[in-house]
């Protein structure tokens, strides 16, 4: 089994289920090109309506028939999973769906404690799919209430302070990047963060293959040229052939100091003992990160 954690939620699924599409607030999992599970979520302010969410599902999937069902109409294994989630404080309504692309079973979920609303639908063709879907449903987790939030995607795993929000991400061959943002003045509009204005970005990266990238150069030279274009030469790099770190002011002046807008930068770069990769964690912005917090963030970041 493999757990995917993304932007505050978690789901554990069979090892063969892999991301085929990824958004800030949703993903689609497939196995050998066959859709297995689609999950979408967002935070709702105020009251929540299950019927409105089901109607929205019907409107967004033309040609698909959706029917809300009572819990006792669903498979026994599904009922057990629903009850386990309800015991944790979640509220759920199940539904059957059928269309040209297949058929399946799903649930609209709401966590009154956090305001999280989620919609998950599983593609079911046989009894085995039914069992897998039921087991996966039971593993759904809302991680928004902790001091730190886990994330795990495409073979990477880490944790971020709960006040940071997911800004952008990119998973390209040779370079993975996930960027989080903490604004100096919180934006409660619910819109995706732009990463502009006063705040601090927290970036996780993976570069590979390390043996090719570091051929003919050292880790600190590579760091200067690739990792952070805003890293001034006045900021020294410390470490050795397998580990580099830095800390200092990237942009400072009397006026910036007076306005508390000095841009601080700190980071850590290291090579992995296995999988031939370079991992990077870096922070840039006007909001400082305490050393013990930054070290904990770096220690949580690893290859899976």
C-alpha positions in Angstrom: 0.0 0.0 0.0 1.1 3.6 -0.7 0.0 6.8 0.9 -0.4 10.0 -1.2 -0.6 13.2 0.9 -1.3 16.4 -0.9 -2.4 19.8 0.2 -3.8 18.7 3.5 -5.4 15.3 2.7 -4.1 11.8 2.6 -5.2 8.5 1.0 -3.6 5.1 1.1 -4.1 2.9 -2.0 -2.7 -0.2 -3.6 0.9 0.1 -4.8 0.0 0.0 -8.5 -2.2 3.1 -8.3 -0.2 6.1 -9.5 -1.0 9.8 -10.2 -2.2 10.4 -13.8 -3.4 14.0 -13.1 -2.5 16.3 -10.3 -4.0 19.7 -9.2 -3.7 21.8 -6.1 -6.9 20.4 -4.7 -7.4 17.1 -6.5 -5.8 14.1 -8.3 -6.6 11.1 -10.4 -5.1 7.7 -9.8 -4.7 5.1 -12.5 -3.3 1.6 -12.7 -1.8 0.5 -16.0 -3.8 3.2 -17.8 -7.1 2.3 -16.1 -8.7 5.0 -13.9 -9.0 3.8 -10.3 -9.9 6.8 -8.1 -10.6 10.5 -8.4 -10.4 12.8 -5.4 -11.2 16.5 -5.2 -11.5 18.7 -2.1 -11.7 22.3 -0.9 -12.4 24.2 2.3 -16.0 25.4 2.7 -16.9 28.4 4.8 -20.2 28.2 6.5 -22.9 25.6 6.1 -22.4 22.5 3.9 -25.0 20.9 1.6 -24.5 17.3 0.4 -27.3 17.7 -2.2 -25.6 20.7 -3.7 -22.3 18.9 -4.1 -24.0 15.9 -5.8 -25.8 18.3 -8.2 -22.5 20.0 -9.0 -21.0 16.5 -9.7 -23.8 15.8 -12.2 -23.4 19.1 -13.9 -19.6 18.6 -14.3 -19.9 15.1 -15.7 -22.4 15.2 -18.6 -23.8 11.9 -19.6 -23.1 10.4 -16.2 -25.9 9.1 -14.0 -25.4 9.8 -10.3 -27.7 8.3 -7.6 -27.4 9.0 -3.9 -27.9 5.9 -1.8 -28.4 5.0 1.8 -25.5 3.3 3.5 -27.3 -0.1 3.7 -27.5 -0.1 -0.1 -23.7 -0.2 -0.4 -21.4 -3.2 0.0 -20.6 -4.4 3.5 -16.9 -3.4 3.3 -17.9 0.1 2.1 -20.3 0.4 5.1 -17.5 -0.5 7.5 -15.2 2.1 6.0 -17.9 4.8 6.2 -18.6 4.0 9.8 -14.9 4.2 10.7 -14.6 7.7 9.1 -17.8 8.8 10.8 -16.3 7.8 14.2 -13.4 10.1 13.5 -15.9 13.1 13.1 -16.4 13.0 9.3 -19.8 13.1 7.7 -20.4 11.1 4.5 -23.1 10.5 1.9 -22.5 7.7 -0.6 -23.5 7.5 -4.3 -23.5 5.2 -7.3 -22.5 6.6 -10.7 -22.5 5.2 -14.2 -21.5 6.5 -17.6 -19.8 5.7 -20.8 -16.4 5.6 -19.1 -17.5 3.0 -16.6 -19.3 2.8 -13.3 -18.5 3.0 -9.6 -19.1 4.0 -6.1 -18.2 7.3 -4.4 -18.8 9.5 -1.4 -19.2 13.2 -0.6 -17.4 13.9 2.7 -17.3 16.8 5.1 -15.3 17.5 8.2 -17.2 20.0 10.3 -14.2 20.6 12.5 -12.0 22.0 9.6 -14.6 22.8 6.9 -13.0 20.4 4.5 -15.3 19.1 1.8 -14.2 16.2 -0.4 -15.6 14.2 -3.2 -14.1 10.8 -4.1 -15.2 8.4 -6.7 -13.9 4.9 -7.4 -14.0 3.1 -10.8 -15.4 -0.4 -10.1 -15.6 -3.2 -12.6 -15.6 -6.3 -10.3 -15.7 -7.5 -6.7 -11.9 -7.0 -6.3 -12.2 -3.3 -7.3 -15.0 -3.0 -4.8 -12.9 -4.3 -2.0 -9.9 -2.1 -2.9 -12.2 1.0 -3.1 -13.6 0.3 0.3 -10.2 -0.2 1.9 -8.9 3.0 0.3 -11.9 5.0 1.5 -11.2 4.0 5.1 -7.7 5.5 4.9 -8.9 9.1 3.9 -7.3 11.6 6.3 -7.7 15.3 6.9 -4.3 16.6 8.0 -5.3 20.3 8.2 -5.6 20.4 12.0 -1.9 19.6 12.9 1.0 21.9 13.6 2.7 20.4 10.5 1.2 19.0 7.3 2.7 15.9 5.5 3.0 15.7 1.8 4.0 12.7 -0.3 3.9 12.6 -4.1 5.9 11.0 -6.9 8.5 9.4 -4.6 9.1 12.4 -2.4 7.9 12.9 1.2 8.1 15.8 3.6 6.3 18.0 6.1 5.6 21.8 6.2 4.3 24.1 8.9 0.5 24.2 8.8 0.5 28.0 8.1 2.1 27.5 4.7 -0.1 27.0 1.7 0.7 25.1 -1.5 1.5 27.6 -4.3 3.0 25.8 -7.3 4.5 22.5 -8.2 6.2 20.8 -11.2 7.2 17.2 -11.7 9.3 17.1 -14.8 11.9 14.4 -15.7 15.1 15.2 -13.8 13.6 18.0 -11.7 10.7 17.9 -9.2 9.7 21.1 -7.4 7.0 21.9 -4.8 6.7 25.5 -3.6 4.8 26.6 -0.5 4.0 30.2 0.6 3.5 32.0 3.8 2.0 35.5 3.4 2.8 38.2 6.0 -0.9 39.2 5.9 -3.0 36.0 5.6 -5.4 35.9 2.6 -8.7 34.3 3.6 -10.3 34.6 0.1 -9.6 30.9 -0.6 -7.9 31.8 -3.9 -4.6 30.1 -4.8 -1.6 32.1 -3.5 0.4 34.2 -6.0 3.6 34.1 -4.1 3.9 37.9 -4.5 4.1 40.6 -1.9 5.5 40.3 1.6 5.9 36.7 2.7 8.3 33.7 2.5 8.5 30.8 0.0 9.5 27.4 1.1 10.7 25.2 -1.8 11.4 21.5 -2.0 13.3 20.2 -5.1 14.8 17.0 -6.4 17.4 16.9 -9.2 18.6 13.7 -10.9 20.8 12.0 -11.9 23.3 13.4 -9.5 26.2 11.6 -11.1 25.6 13.4 -14.3 24.8 16.8 -12.8 27.9 16.9 -10.6 30.3 15.6 -13.3 33.2 17.9 -13.4 32.0 20.2 -10.7 31.5 20.3 -6.9 28.2 20.5 -5.0 28.8 24.0 -3.9 29.6 25.2 -7.4 26.5 23.4 -8.7 24.4 25.0 -6.0 25.6 28.5 -6.9 24.8 28.0 -10.6 21.5 26.1 -10.4 19.7 26.1 -7.1 19.0 29.7 -6.3 19.6 32.6 -8.7 19.1 35.1 -5.8 21.9 33.7 -3.7 24.5 36.5 -3.4 28.2 35.7 -3.5 28.5 37.5 -0.2 26.6 34.6 1.5 29.1 31.8 2.2 28.3 28.2 1.5 29.2 25.7 4.2 29.5 21.9 4.1 31.3 19.2 2.3 31.2 17.2 -0.9 27.8 15.7 0.0 26.1 18.5 1.9 25.8 22.3 1.5 23.9 24.9 3.5 23.6 28.7 3.7 21.9 31.4 5.6 21.9 35.2 5.2 20.3 38.3 3.8 19.7 38.1 0.1 18.5 41.7 -0.2 19.1 44.2 2.6 19.2 48.0 3.0 18.6 50.6 5.7 15.1 51.2 4.3 14.3 47.5 4.0 15.5 47.0 7.6 13.4 49.9 8.8 10.3 48.5 7.0 11.1 45.0 8.1 11.4 43.9 4.5 14.9 42.5 4.4 14.8 39.4 2.2 16.3 36.5 4.1 17.5 33.3 2.5 18.5 29.9 3.8 18.8 26.5 2.3 20.2 23.0 2.4 21.4 20.8 -0.5 22.5 17.2 -0.1 23.1 14.1 -2.2 21.2 10.9 -1.4 23.0 7.6 -0.6 20.6 5.8 -2.9 18.6 6.7 -6.1 21.4 9.0 -7.3 19.6 12.3 -6.6 20.2 15.8 -5.2 17.6 17.1 -2.7 17.1 20.8 -2.0 15.2 22.7 0.6 15.3 26.5 0.5 13.4 29.4 2.0 13.3 33.0 0.7 11.4 36.0 2.1 10.8 38.6 4.7 9.5 36.2 7.3 12.4 34.4 9.1 12.3 30.6 9.8 13.8 29.6 13.1 16.8 27.2 12.7 15.2 24.4 14.6 12.1 24.6 12.4 14.0 24.7 9.2 16.2 21.8 10.3 13.0 19.8 11.1 11.7 20.6 7.7 14.9 19.4 6.0 15.0 16.2 8.1 11.5 15.3 7.1 12.3 15.6 3.4 13.3 12.3 1.8 12.9 9.9 -1.1 10.3 7.2 -0.7 
